[in-house]
């Protein structure tokens, strides 16, 4: 089983939570030049938008400057603090997007031997070594996709001493996004292992659906938690 994590970024300031919806609102005010026009553009009511701006300003400080109507019609502009808040939120969004796109492969198994905090675990995919909590017997091993190394089948050798876990399988799927690619490898027991590699490595290994490959990862990259039984 492969899981993709998801996160919604937010900032907490003096008990008030700043969300993506709030940042969208501030951007609309900046783009439209007034709260009324921003509310219309967003499909929201001014009666809800304006109090929300006030609520944020009570926690964060002045976010807008307003000019009364006149020959120019008046309007609303963002303050430097508002622009800084937007930049801070976008930095957080970028940081979380990196975490959110990292998949985890989860493999069930049974502990058969212990070596301190490490243990040998029998799984449908074969025998693995992992970090296992004390007294846990039935476990689920989680492996992040950025910790999985892909190798050619002929490279399957124990000289890769740091990569104790090596599983031979078949490429089930390849999703390429710019300079990186996520490769899903089907191994024994119906288990799938996801790996994030560079586009350069994808080309070098000649990986495509149906091809054979070895998915390898360190013992320390395999983290087990007790399974509910």
C-alpha positions as CSV (number, residue, x, y, z in Angstrom):
1,X,0.0,0.0,0.0
2,X,1.3,3.5,-0.9
3,X,0.1,6.6,0.9
4,X,0.3,10.2,-0.2
5,X,0.4,12.8,2.6
6,X,-1.7,15.9,2.3
7,X,-1.4,19.1,4.3
8,X,-3.3,22.4,4.3
9,X,-0.9,25.3,5.1
10,X,-2.0,27.8,7.7
11,X,-0.4,30.4,10.0
12,X,-1.5,31.0,13.6
13,X,-1.2,34.5,14.9
14,X,-2.5,35.4,18.4
15,X,-5.2,32.8,18.2
16,X,-6.3,33.7,14.7
17,X,-5.6,31.2,11.9
18,X,-4.6,32.6,8.5
19,X,-5.6,30.2,5.7
20,X,-5.2,29.9,2.0
21,X,-8.7,31.4,1.7
22,X,-7.5,34.5,3.6
23,X,-4.5,34.9,1.3
24,X,-6.8,34.5,-1.7
25,X,-8.9,37.3,-0.3
26,X,-5.9,39.6,0.2
27,X,-4.7,38.9,-3.3
28,X,-8.1,39.7,-4.7
29,X,-8.2,43.0,-2.8
30,X,-4.8,43.9,-4.2
31,X,-5.9,42.9,-7.7
32,X,-9.3,44.6,-7.7
33,X,-8.4,47.7,-5.7
34,X,-11.4,47.5,-3.4
35,X,-13.1,45.2,-0.9
36,X,-16.4,45.4,-2.8
37,X,-14.9,44.4,-6.1
38,X,-12.8,41.7,-4.4
39,X,-15.9,40.2,-2.8
40,X,-17.7,40.2,-6.2
41,X,-14.6,38.6,-7.9
42,X,-14.5,35.9,-5.3
43,X,-18.2,35.3,-5.2
44,X,-18.4,36.2,-1.5
45,X,-20.5,38.8,0.2
46,X,-18.9,42.1,1.4
47,X,-20.6,41.5,4.7
48,X,-18.4,38.5,5.3
49,X,-15.2,39.7,3.7
50,X,-14.8,43.0,5.4
51,X,-15.2,41.7,9.0
52,X,-12.7,39.0,8.2
53,X,-10.2,41.6,7.2
54,X,-10.8,43.4,10.5
55,X,-10.4,40.2,12.4
56,X,-7.0,39.5,10.7
57,X,-5.9,43.1,11.3
58,X,-6.6,42.8,15.0
59,X,-4.2,39.9,15.2
60,X,-1.6,40.8,12.6
61,X,-1.7,44.6,12.3
62,X,-2.8,46.9,9.5
63,X,-3.2,44.9,6.3
64,X,-5.0,47.5,4.2
65,X,-5.2,51.2,3.6
66,X,-8.4,52.7,2.5
67,X,-9.2,55.9,0.5
68,X,-12.6,57.4,0.7
69,X,-14.6,57.9,-2.5
70,X,-14.1,61.0,-4.5
71,X,-13.2,61.9,-8.1
72,X,-11.0,58.7,-8.2
73,X,-13.7,56.6,-6.6
74,X,-11.6,55.6,-3.6
75,X,-10.3,52.1,-3.0
76,X,-8.3,49.8,-0.8
77,X,-4.6,48.9,-1.0
78,X,-2.5,46.3,0.8
79,X,0.1,47.4,3.3
80,X,3.7,46.1,3.3
81,X,2.7,43.9,6.3
82,X,0.0,42.3,4.2
83,X,2.5,41.6,1.3
84,X,4.9,40.1,3.9
85,X,2.2,37.9,5.3
86,X,1.4,36.6,1.8
87,X,5.1,35.9,1.1
88,X,5.4,34.1,4.4
89,X,2.3,32.0,3.6
90,X,3.6,31.1,0.1
91,X,7.0,30.0,1.6
92,X,5.1,27.7,3.9
93,X,3.0,26.4,1.0
94,X,6.2,25.5,-0.9
95,X,7.8,23.8,2.1
96,X,4.7,21.7,2.7
97,X,4.3,20.9,-1.0
98,X,7.6,19.1,-0.8
99,X,6.4,17.0,2.1
100,X,3.0,16.4,0.6
101,X,4.4,14.9,-2.6
102,X,6.6,12.4,-0.8
103,X,4.7,9.1,-0.8
104,X,5.1,6.4,1.8
105,X,5.0,2.7,1.0
106,X,3.5,0.6,3.9
107,X,4.3,-3.1,4.2
108,X,2.8,-5.4,6.9
109,X,4.9,-8.0,8.6
110,X,5.8,-10.1,11.6
111,X,8.9,-9.7,13.7
112,X,11.0,-12.8,13.7
113,X,14.2,-11.7,15.4
114,X,15.5,-8.7,17.3
115,X,18.8,-6.9,17.3
116,X,18.5,-4.0,19.7
117,X,16.2,-1.4,18.2
118,X,16.4,-3.2,14.9
119,X,14.5,-6.3,13.9
120,X,14.1,-8.8,11.1
121,X,10.5,-8.7,9.8
122,X,8.9,-11.3,7.6
123,X,6.7,-9.6,5.0
124,X,4.7,-10.6,1.9
125,X,7.5,-9.0,-0.1
126,X,10.2,-11.0,1.7
127,X,12.5,-10.6,4.7
128,X,13.3,-7.0,5.7
129,X,15.2,-5.3,8.5
130,X,13.7,-2.2,10.1
131,X,13.6,-0.1,13.2
132,X,10.9,-1.6,15.4
133,X,9.4,-0.5,18.7
134,X,10.0,-2.7,21.7
135,X,7.5,-5.6,22.2
136,X,5.9,-5.0,18.8
137,X,5.2,-8.3,17.0
138,X,2.8,-7.5,14.2
139,X,3.9,-4.3,12.5
140,X,3.6,-2.1,9.5
141,X,6.8,-0.8,7.9
142,X,6.7,2.6,6.3
143,X,9.3,3.7,3.8
144,X,9.5,7.2,2.2
145,X,9.7,7.3,-1.5
146,X,12.7,9.6,-1.4
147,X,14.6,6.9,0.6
148,X,14.2,4.2,-2.0
149,X,17.0,3.7,-4.5
150,X,16.4,1.9,-7.8
151,X,19.0,-0.3,-9.3
152,X,19.4,-2.6,-12.3
153,X,18.6,-6.2,-11.5
154,X,22.2,-7.2,-12.3
155,X,23.3,-4.7,-9.6
156,X,21.6,-6.8,-6.9
157,X,24.6,-7.4,-4.7
158,X,25.4,-7.2,-1.1
159,X,28.3,-4.9,-1.8
160,X,25.7,-2.2,-1.3
161,X,26.1,-2.8,2.4
162,X,24.1,0.3,3.5
163,X,21.2,-0.9,1.4
164,X,20.3,-4.0,3.4
165,X,16.7,-4.2,2.1
166,X,16.7,-5.1,-1.6
167,X,13.6,-6.2,-3.4
168,X,13.4,-7.3,-7.0
169,X,10.3,-6.3,-8.8
170,X,8.6,-4.9,-12.0
171,X,7.9,-1.3,-12.8
172,X,4.2,-0.8,-12.4
173,X,3.9,2.9,-13.1
174,X,6.0,5.9,-14.0
175,X,4.9,9.5,-13.3
176,X,7.3,12.1,-14.5
177,X,7.0,15.8,-13.4
178,X,9.7,18.0,-14.8
179,X,13.1,17.0,-13.5
180,X,11.8,14.3,-11.1
181,X,9.8,11.1,-11.5
182,X,7.9,8.8,-9.2
183,X,8.3,5.1,-10.0
184,X,6.1,2.5,-8.5
185,X,7.6,-1.0,-8.3
186,X,5.5,-4.1,-7.8
187,X,7.3,-6.7,-5.7
188,X,6.3,-10.1,-4.3
189,X,3.1,-10.5,-2.2
190,X,1.2,-7.7,-4.0
191,X,3.3,-5.1,-2.3
192,X,4.1,-1.8,-4.2
193,X,7.2,0.3,-3.4
194,X,7.3,4.0,-4.6
195,X,10.6,5.7,-5.4
196,X,11.3,9.4,-6.3
197,X,14.3,9.7,-8.7
198,X,15.6,12.3,-11.0
199,X,14.6,12.3,-14.7
200,X,18.3,11.7,-15.5
201,X,18.3,8.5,-13.4
202,X,15.0,7.5,-15.1
203,X,16.6,7.8,-18.5
204,X,19.9,6.2,-17.4
205,X,18.1,3.1,-16.0
206,X,15.7,3.0,-19.0
207,X,12.8,2.5,-16.7
208,X,9.4,1.9,-18.2
209,X,6.3,-0.1,-17.3
210,X,6.9,-3.9,-17.3
211,X,10.7,-3.6,-16.9
212,X,12.6,-5.3,-14.1
213,X,14.3,-3.3,-11.4
214,X,15.5,-3.6,-7.8
215,X,14.1,-1.3,-5.1
216,X,16.5,-0.9,-2.2
217,X,16.6,1.1,1.0
218,X,18.5,1.3,4.3
219,X,17.4,-0.4,7.5
220,X,17.2,3.0,9.1
221,X,14.8,4.2,6.4
222,X,12.4,1.5,7.3
223,X,10.3,2.6,10.3
224,X,7.8,0.1,11.8
225,X,4.8,0.8,14.0
226,X,2.6,-1.7,15.8
227,X,-0.2,-3.0,13.6
228,X,-3.7,-3.1,15.0
229,X,-4.8,-6.7,15.1
